[in-house]
């Protein structure tokens, strides 16, 4: 089964809110980008953290029914896809903010963009490994969820 994952450019564009598109993962990435931008600007409320964690779970639950069955010898990944997209969103928002507020040759700017590049490599490796049945994701919690399992709605300026 090929899930037709969004590419790295689509994912990063969605986090920035430039072009979200129709793919559920880019919609989730967009909402995570909004949350992480808000987290940089203010003291986060518990509701913001709860929504962020909820989005990570929604991503993983949405994917759960759509992923190919891993090979019996598939390697267990460290990240869930939701956790990885959340981390990509956090690092991209921070890297962009640093680029806009510091000199381009500042070591913090360089380190942030390097970290983002490594996370994107991890994403590309993960989706390829999942499609090829080489990777197995961590198990989802068995507790019932009140989450709606639907991608977040997006504003009209961010549609495909």
Secondary structure as UniProt FT lines:
FT   HELIX           8..16
FT   HELIX           24..41
FT   HELIX           46..64
FT   TURN            65..66
FT   TURN            72..73
FT   STRAND          75..76
FT   HELIX           81..101
FT   TURN            104..105
FT   HELIX           107..131
FT   TURN            132..133
FT   STRAND          135..136
FT   HELIX           156..158
//
